[in-house]
Amino acid sequence: MIYALIAIGSVFTAACAQMLLKQGARRGYSPWWRQYMNGWVISGYGIMFATMVVNIWCMHHGLQLKEISIIESMSYLFVPALSWAVFKEPISWRKGLAIGVIIIGVIVFFL
């Protein structure tokens, strides 16, 4: 159970890293290569790498691949919520319905 909670925290952290990547993509850089080599992007990918290591660690300590896959689907919840909170991106009723279906699926899987 503790490893599932750690994996959920890892997924949330990866969603936060995606916010860093978006922030880096929103800015214009010159020369072109700075678009990919700036602090926002490097930080985002560094955090993504760290969350991958955490997920591997959780699987090493007993979390099954099928469980980690379901936990990873929670990123479809975290990313829209964070993009709404950070970037004021709208969540349509269709996205809201899809998020609800994902929540139900995760709950059913772990019952």
C-alpha positions in Angstrom: 0.0 0.0 0.0 2.8 2.4 0.9 4.4 1.9 -2.5 1.1 2.6 -4.3 0.9 5.9 -2.4 4.5 6.7 -3.3 3.7 5.9 -7.0 0.7 8.2 -6.8 2.9 11.0 -5.5 5.3 10.2 -8.3 2.6 10.6 -10.9 1.5 13.9 -9.4 5.2 15.1 -9.4 5.4 14.1 -13.1 2.3 16.1 -13.8 3.9 19.1 -12.1 7.0 18.5 -14.3 4.7 18.8 -17.4 3.7 22.2 -16.1 7.4 23.2 -16.2 7.7 21.9 -19.7 4.6 23.9 -20.8 6.0 27.0 -19.2 9.3 26.5 -21.1 7.4 26.1 -24.3 5.4 29.3 -23.9 8.4 31.5 -24.1 10.2 32.5 -27.3 13.9 31.9 -27.4 16.6 32.8 -29.8 18.6 31.0 -31.0 16.2 28.1 -31.7 18.1 25.5 -29.6 17.4 27.5 -26.4 13.8 26.4 -26.7 15.0 22.9 -25.7 17.9 23.9 -23.4 16.4 26.3 -20.9 15.9 26.0 -17.2 12.2 25.2 -17.4 12.7 22.3 -19.9 15.8 20.9 -18.2 14.1 20.9 -14.8 10.9 19.3 -16.2 12.8 16.5 -17.9 15.0 16.0 -14.8 11.9 15.6 -12.6 10.4 13.3 -15.1 13.5 11.1 -15.0 13.4 11.1 -11.2 9.8 10.0 -11.2 10.7 7.2 -13.5 13.3 6.0 -11.1 10.8 6.2 -8.2 8.3 4.0 -10.3 11.0 1.4 -11.0 11.9 1.4 -7.3 8.2 0.8 -6.4 8.0 -2.1 -8.8 11.2 -3.5 -7.4 9.6 -3.5 -3.9 6.5 -5.3 -4.9 4.2 -3.0 -6.9 3.0 -5.0 -9.9 3.3 -3.6 -13.4 -0.5 -3.7 -13.8 -0.9 -1.6 -10.7 1.6 0.9 -11.7 -0.1 1.2 -15.1 -3.4 2.0 -13.5 -1.7 4.5 -11.2 -0.1 6.2 -14.2 -3.5 6.8 -15.7 -4.1 9.2 -12.8 -1.9 11.6 -14.8 -5.1 12.1 -16.9 -6.6 13.6 -13.8 -3.7 15.6 -12.5 -2.6 17.3 -15.7 -6.0 18.8 -16.6 -6.5 20.0 -13.0 -3.0 21.5 -12.8 -3.3 23.1 -16.3 -6.7 24.6 -15.2 -5.2 25.9 -11.9 -1.8 27.1 -13.3 -2.6 28.2 -16.9 -6.4 28.8 -16.7 -7.0 26.2 -19.4 -10.7 25.3 -19.6 -12.0 21.8 -18.8 -14.9 21.0 -21.2 -17.8 18.8 -20.1 -16.4 16.0 -22.2 -13.1 16.2 -20.5 -14.9 16.3 -17.1 -16.9 13.2 -18.1 -13.7 11.4 -19.2 -12.0 12.3 -15.9 -15.0 10.9 -14.0 -14.8 7.6 -16.0 -11.1 7.4 -15.2 -11.7 7.9 -11.5 -14.4 5.2 -11.5 -12.0 2.9 -13.3 -9.2 3.4 -10.8 -11.6 2.8 -7.9 -13.0 -0.3 -9.4 -9.5 -1.7 -10.2 -8.3 -1.3 -6.6 -11.5 -2.7 -4.9 
